[in-house]
Amino acid sequence: MREIDVPGEVTVEIDGPDLEVSGPAGTVSRRLTYPGVTIEEGNGYVRVSAEKRKKTLLAMEGTLASHVRNMVRGVTDGFEYRLRVLYSHFPIQVKVQGDRVFIENFMGENHPRKAKIVEGAGVEVKGEDVLVTGADNESAGQTAANIEQATRIKGKDPRVFQDGVYIVEKP
């Protein structure tokens, strides 16, 4: 059995397998279910417990507790990924338009490379730094990974061609 403390400004609602956590930084909702593991809310905490002391159930108990902990942390503090734009010859321009990030002039290419912004994440470009923020750790992390993967270089030696947008700081 694992208990996750819930701060006073955070509200937790459990409706069957659906869990919704709301706080000052936003709202995160997920479907958390696994046979033999129950999630219940109490006064100031959320309890995740396995029905039997089996190895797989205990492992899933820890996993679901970690998801709940990340949801509570996300709605209180939020998550922030920092990426850095690196280039040696062709200056790269990064722009945000709608739900896409456009990386222009990458390796001197004429067409911009695109990365999708996952719903629930926000992207901000400050010079050579790109900030990805969000209350949901998965959407912020996936958006940062999409931006990094959009500048992946294929068919060339990665020790020589090191241009790209790289994750330099994770939460």
Backbone hydrogen bonds in HBPLUS format (Angstrom, degrees):
<---DONOR---> <-ACCEPTOR-->    atom                        ^
c    i                          cat <-CA-CA->   ^        H-A-AA   ^      H-
h    n   atom  resd res      DA  || num        DHA   H-A  angle D-A-AA Bond
n    s   type  num  typ     dist DA aas  dist angle  dist       angle   num
A0002-ARG N   A0048-VAL O   2.82 MM  46  5.27 163.7  1.85 153.9 159.6     1
A0048-VAL N   A0002-ARG O   2.84 MM  46  5.27 166.2  1.85 159.6 164.0     2
A0004-ILE N   A0046-VAL O   2.82 MM  42  5.16 163.0  1.85 150.8 156.6     3
A0046-VAL N   A0004-ILE O   2.88 MM  42  5.16 144.7  2.01 139.1 150.7     4
A0006-VAL N   A0044-GLY O   2.96 MM  38  5.05 169.4  1.97 126.3 125.0     5
A0010-VAL N   A0007-PRO O   3.24 MM   3  5.57 163.4  2.27 112.8 117.3     6
A0011-THR N   A0022-SER O   2.90 MM  11  5.26 157.4  1.95 146.3 153.8     7
A0022-SER N   A0011-THR O   2.92 MM  11  5.26 164.1  1.94 153.9 159.3     8
A0013-GLU N   A0020-GLU O   2.86 MM   7  5.18 160.0  1.90 153.7 160.0     9
A0020-GLU N   A0013-GLU O   2.89 MM   7  5.18 164.5  1.92 154.7 159.6    10
A0015-ASP N   A0018-ASP O   2.89 MM   3  5.19 166.8  1.91 154.0 158.4    11
A0018-ASP N   A0015-ASP O   3.20 MM   3  5.19 156.3  2.25 124.1 119.9    12
A0032-LEU N   A0017-PRO O   2.84 MM  15  5.47 144.8  1.96 172.6 161.0    13
A0019-LEU N   A0030-ARG O   2.77 MM  11  5.43 171.0  1.78 172.5 175.7    14
A0030-ARG N   A0019-LEU O   2.90 MM  11  5.43 158.2  1.95 155.1 161.8    15
A0021-VAL N   A0028-VAL O   2.83 MM   7  5.38 171.6  1.84 162.7 164.0    16
A0028-VAL N   A0021-VAL O   2.89 MM   7  5.38 163.8  1.92 158.0 162.8    17
A0023-GLY N   A0026-GLY O   2.92 MM   3  5.51 149.7  2.01 154.1 164.0    18
A0026-GLY N   A0023-GLY O   3.29 MM   3  5.51 161.5  2.33 108.0 113.5    19
A0025-ALA N   A0075-VAL O   2.82 MM  50  4.65 163.9  1.85 149.2 143.8    20
A0037-VAL N   A0034-TYR O   3.11 MM   3  5.62 160.1  2.15 142.8 140.1    21
A0051-GLU N   A0036-GLY O   2.83 MM  15  5.37 160.5  1.87 162.5 163.9    22
A0038-THR N   A0049-SER O   2.86 MM  11  5.48 163.1  1.88 164.4 163.9    23
A0049-SER N   A0038-THR O   2.98 MM  11  5.48 162.4  2.01 154.5 160.3    24
A0040-GLU N   A0047-ARG O   2.95 MM   7  5.35 161.9  1.98 152.6 158.7    25
A0047-ARG N   A0040-GLU O   2.76 MM   7  5.35 168.2  1.77 172.9 172.0    26
A0042-GLY N   A0045-TYR O   2.86 MM   3  5.25 167.6  1.87 157.3 153.0    27
A0058-LEU N   A0054-LYS O   2.90 MM   4  6.09 158.9  1.95 158.9 165.2    28
A0059-ALA N   A0055-LYS O   2.99 MM   4  6.16 153.1  2.06 145.7 153.1    29
A0060-MET N   A0056-THR O   3.01 MM   4  6.22 157.0  2.06 144.3 150.3    30
A0061-GLU N   A0057-LEU O   2.84 MM   4  5.99 145.2  1.96 141.2 151.6    31
A0062-GLY N   A0058-LEU O   3.10 MM   4  6.36 155.4  2.17 143.6 148.3    32
A0063-THR N   A0059-ALA O   3.04 MM   4  6.33 150.9  2.13 142.5 151.0    33
A0064-LEU N   A0060-MET O   2.90 MM   4  6.07 170.8  1.90 154.6 155.9    34
A0065-ALA N   A0061-GLU O   2.98 MM   4  6.09 154.6  2.04 143.3 151.1    35
A0066-SER N   A0062-GLY O   2.96 MM   4  6.09 149.5  2.05 140.4 148.4    36
A0067-HIS N   A0063-THR O   3.00 MM   4  6.36 149.9  2.09 146.8 155.2    37
A0068-VAL N   A0064-LEU O   3.00 MM   4  6.29 160.3  2.04 149.7 154.3    38
A0069-ARG N   A0065-ALA O   2.91 MM   4  6.11 158.5  1.96 147.3 153.6    39
A0070-ASN N   A0066-SER O   2.93 MM   4  6.14 156.8  1.98 147.3 153.0    40
A0071-MET N   A0067-HIS O   2.96 MM   4  6.22 148.8  2.06 145.2 154.1    41
A0072-VAL N   A0068-VAL O   2.98 MM   4  6.28 159.4  2.02 153.4 158.0    42
A0073-ARG N   A0069-ARG O   2.95 MM   4  6.17 161.2  1.98 148.6 154.3    43
A0074-GLY N   A0070-ASN O   2.84 MM   4  5.90 150.0  1.93 141.8 150.3    44
A0075-VAL N   A0071-MET O   3.13 MM   4  6.38 155.0  2.19 148.9 153.2    45
A0077-ASP N   A0073-ARG O   2.86 MM   4  5.78 163.3  1.89 154.4 158.1    46
A0078-GLY N   A0073-ARG O   3.32 MM   5  6.55 154.5  2.39 134.4 139.5    47
A0078-GLY N   A0074-GLY O   2.95 MM   4  4.06 111.2  2.44  97.4 115.3    48
A0079-PHE N   A0134-GLY O   2.83 MM  55  5.46 158.7  1.87 151.3 158.2    49
A0134-GLY N   A0079-PHE O   3.09 MM  55  5.46 139.2  2.26 148.2 153.4    50
A0081-TYR N   A0132-VAL O   2.79 MM  51  5.06 164.8  1.82 152.9 158.0    51
A0132-VAL N   A0081-TYR O   2.90 MM  51  5.06 168.8  1.91 154.0 157.3    52
A0082-ARG N   A0169-GLU O   2.99 MM  87  5.03 165.7  2.02 143.8 148.5    53
A0168-VAL N   A0082-ARG O   2.88 MM  86  5.81 162.5  1.91 148.6 154.6    54
A0169-GLU N   A0082-ARG O   3.28 MM  87  5.03 152.3  2.37 142.0 138.3    55
A0083-LEU N   A0130-VAL O   2.81 MM  47  4.95 157.3  1.86 152.8 158.4    56
A0130-VAL N   A0083-LEU O   2.89 MM  47  4.95 161.4  1.92 140.3 142.2    57
A0084-ARG N   A0166-TYR O   2.81 MM  82  5.42 154.2  1.88 151.2 157.0    58
A0166-TYR N   A0084-ARG O   2.98 MM  82  5.42 157.3  2.04 151.5 150.3    59
A0085-VAL N   A0128-GLU O   2.85 MM  43  5.15 163.0  1.88 156.6 159.6    60
A0086-LEU N   A0164-GLY O   2.81 MM  78  5.41 178.6  1.81 176.4 176.4    61
A0164-GLY N   A0086-LEU O   2.85 MM  78  5.41 159.5  1.89 157.7 154.5    62
A0093-GLN N   A0104-GLU O   3.08 MM  11  5.09 164.5  2.11 138.2 143.1    63
A0104-GLU N   A0093-GLN O   2.74 MM  11  5.09 161.8  1.78 162.0 163.0    64
A0095-LYS N   A0102-PHE O   2.88 MM   7  5.16 160.0  1.92 149.7 156.5    65
A0102-PHE N   A0095-LYS O   2.74 MM   7  5.16 163.7  1.76 158.2 162.6    66
A0097-GLN N   A0100-ARG O   3.02 MM   3  5.55 164.4  2.04 156.7 161.7    67
A0100-ARG N   A0097-GLN O   3.19 MM   3  5.55 152.1  2.27 121.4 129.7    68
A0117-ILE N   A0099-ASP O   2.92 MM  18  5.08 166.9  1.94 140.1 136.7    69
A0101-VAL N   A0115-ALA O   2.80 MM  14  5.06 153.1  1.87 148.7 156.8    70
A0115-ALA N   A0101-VAL O   2.92 MM  14  5.06 141.3  2.08 140.7 151.2    71
A0103-ILE N   A0113-ARG O   2.79 MM  10  5.07 168.4  1.80 154.9 158.5    72
A0113-ARG N   A0103-ILE O   2.95 MM  10  5.07 161.1  1.98 146.0 143.3    73
A0108-GLY N   A0105-ASN O   3.39 MM   3  4.82 167.0  2.41 105.7 102.2    74
A0109-GLU N   A0106-PHE O   2.96 MM   3  5.55 164.2  1.98 120.3 125.4    75
A0121-ALA N   A0118-VAL O   3.15 MM   3  5.93 145.8  2.27 148.0 148.4    76
A0122-GLY N   A0133-THR O   2.75 MM  11  5.20 157.6  1.80 155.9 160.9    77
A0133-THR N   A0122-GLY O   2.86 MM  11  5.20 158.7  1.91 148.5 155.4    78
A0124-GLU N   A0131-LEU O   2.86 MM   7  5.13 153.3  1.94 148.4 156.5    79
A0131-LEU N   A0124-GLU O   2.78 MM   7  5.13 170.1  1.79 161.6 163.2    80
A0126-LYS N   A0129-ASP O   2.80 MM   3  5.17 169.7  1.82 158.1 161.0    81
A0129-ASP N   A0126-LYS O   3.01 MM   3  5.17 165.5  2.03 128.3 127.9    82
A0140-ALA N   A0136-ASP O   3.12 MM   4  6.32 166.1  2.14 156.8 160.9    83
A0141-GLY N   A0137-ASN O   2.90 MM   4  5.90 161.3  1.94 145.8 151.8    84
A0142-GLN N   A0138-GLU O   2.89 MM   4  5.92 155.9  1.95 144.0 150.8    85
A0143-THR N   A0139-SER O   3.05 MM   4  6.09 152.9  2.12 139.5 146.5    86
A0144-ALA N   A0140-ALA O   3.06 MM   4  6.30 159.7  2.10 147.2 152.4    87
A0145-ALA N   A0141-GLY O   2.95 MM   4  6.16 154.4  2.02 144.0 151.4    88
A0146-ASN N   A0142-GLN O   2.84 MM   4  6.04 149.7  1.94 143.5 152.0    89
A0147-ILE N   A0143-THR O   3.06 MM   4  6.35 155.0  2.12 148.8 154.4    90
A0148-GLU N   A0144-ALA O   3.04 MM   4  6.29 161.6  2.07 147.2 152.4    91
A0149-GLN N   A0145-ALA O   2.82 MM   4  5.96 161.3  1.86 151.5 156.7    92
A0150-ALA N   A0146-ASN O   3.01 MM   4  6.08 136.5  2.21 138.4 148.9    93
A0151-THR N   A0148-GLU O   3.30 MM   3  5.74 148.9  2.40 106.1 113.9    94
A0152-ARG N   A0149-GLN O   3.18 MM   3  5.10 158.6  2.23 111.1 109.2    95
A0160-VAL N   A0157-ASP O   3.06 MM   3  5.54 146.1  2.17 112.5 121.5    96
A0161-PHE N   A0157-ASP O   2.99 MM   4  6.17 172.7  1.99 168.2 167.0    97
